[in-house]
Every structure is written in C-alpha cells, then in structure tokens.
Amino acid sequence: MAVPWKEIVKTVGWARELWKHEAERPRAVVDPNADADARLLALSRRIDELQATNAEQAKLMKVLAEELQGIARRATTAYRLAIAGVLLAIASGLLWFLP
C-alpha cells in the first residue's frame, strides 16, 4: 500500500492555514450578557470539527506507521540475506582452497 503523500501534504497545509488563521484572528471581548447558548453551540461545533480532523490525522499516522513497519521488515530481510550471502561466499572460498 502506497503512502498517501497528497493527503498528508493537504492535511499539513490545512493545519498551517488553521494555525495562521487562529494566530491572526482578532480576539473578541467576551460579553457576560451575551447569549450563552449560541456561544456553547458554536464551541460545540468547533470541537466536533477538531475531533474529526484529529481522527483523520490518526488514520494517516496509522497508515504511515504500517508503511514504516513494512519498510523495516524488508530491510531486515535484505540484511539477513546479505549476511547469508557473505557466509556462503566465505564457505565456498574455503572449500576452494581445501584439498
């Protein structure tokens, strides 16, 4: 399974835009007489959006972890085969020189 680089770049780009937006956004003064229900509803929606984004990022991290695990498994197999090849070469070289 290939690494979904386009999705990762899109998610990272979106996170940067969100960070920049939040940093540049003017902070509103909280009015104690304002409608608390409307503010709570907006906050609830924002929390839902953040949870959805977090879930999507967790899925991407899982895919990346599986890819890295596969790469490590293939590297280990290649290393073991290389060691076996070197040992066979040494053994055949010793047999060549023995009478």
C-alpha positions as CSV (number, residue, x, y, z in Angstrom):
1,M,0.0,0.0,0.0
2,A,1.4,3.3,-1.0
3,V,1.9,6.3,1.3
4,P,-0.9,8.8,0.7
5,W,1.5,11.8,0.4
6,K,-1.0,14.0,-1.2
7,E,-3.4,13.6,1.7
8,I,-0.6,14.2,4.2
9,V,0.6,17.4,2.4
10,K,-3.0,18.6,2.2
11,T,-3.6,17.9,5.9
12,V,-0.3,19.6,6.9
13,G,-1.1,22.6,4.7
14,W,-4.6,22.8,6.2
15,A,-3.2,22.7,9.7
16,R,-0.8,25.5,8.9
17,E,-3.5,27.6,7.5
18,L,-5.7,27.0,10.6
19,W,-2.8,27.9,12.9
20,K,-2.1,31.1,10.9
21,H,-5.8,32.0,10.9
22,E,-6.1,31.4,14.7
23,A,-2.9,33.5,15.4
24,E,-4.1,36.4,13.2
25,R,-7.7,36.4,14.3
26,P,-8.7,39.3,16.5
27,R,-9.8,38.2,19.9
28,A,-13.3,39.2,20.8
29,V,-14.1,40.5,24.3
30,V,-16.5,38.2,26.0
31,D,-19.8,39.9,26.8
32,P,-21.2,38.4,30.0
33,N,-24.7,39.4,28.9
34,A,-24.5,37.6,25.5
35,D,-26.5,34.5,24.7
36,A,-24.6,31.6,26.3
37,D,-26.4,29.0,24.3
38,A,-25.2,30.4,21.0
39,R,-21.7,30.5,22.2
40,L,-21.9,27.0,23.5
41,L,-23.3,25.8,20.2
42,A,-20.5,27.4,18.3
43,L,-18.0,25.9,20.6
44,S,-19.6,22.5,20.3
45,R,-19.4,22.7,16.5
46,R,-15.7,23.7,16.7
47,I,-14.9,20.9,19.0
48,D,-16.6,18.5,16.6
49,E,-14.6,19.8,13.7
50,L,-11.4,19.4,15.7
51,Q,-12.3,15.8,16.6
52,A,-13.0,15.0,13.0
53,T,-9.6,16.4,12.0
54,N,-7.9,14.6,14.8
55,A,-9.4,11.3,13.7
56,E,-8.3,11.9,10.1
57,Q,-4.8,12.6,11.2
58,A,-4.8,9.5,13.4
59,K,-5.8,7.4,10.3
60,L,-2.9,8.9,8.3
61,M,-0.4,8.3,11.1
62,K,-1.6,4.7,11.3
63,V,-1.0,4.3,7.5
64,L,2.4,5.8,7.8
65,A,3.3,3.5,10.7
66,E,2.2,0.5,8.7
67,E,4.4,1.7,5.8
68,L,7.4,2.2,8.0
69,Q,6.9,-1.2,9.6
70,G,6.8,-2.8,6.1
71,I,10.0,-0.9,5.1
72,A,11.7,-2.1,8.3
73,R,10.6,-5.7,7.7
74,R,12.0,-5.6,4.1
75,A,15.3,-4.0,5.3
76,T,15.7,-6.7,7.9
77,T,15.1,-9.4,5.3
78,A,17.6,-7.8,3.0
79,Y,20.2,-7.6,5.8
80,R,19.7,-11.3,6.7
81,L,20.0,-12.3,3.1
82,A,23.2,-10.3,2.7
83,I,24.8,-11.9,5.7
84,A,23.8,-15.3,4.4
85,G,25.3,-14.5,1.1
86,V,28.6,-13.4,2.7
87,L,28.7,-16.5,4.8
88,L,28.1,-18.7,1.7
89,A,30.8,-16.8,-0.2
90,I,33.3,-17.3,2.6
91,A,32.4,-21.0,2.9
92,S,32.7,-21.6,-0.9
93,G,36.1,-19.8,-0.8
94,L,37.3,-22.0,2.0
95,L,36.2,-25.1,0.1
96,W,38.0,-23.9,-3.0
97,F,41.3,-23.9,-1.2
98,L,40.9,-27.1,0.7
99,P,42.4,-30.2,-1.0
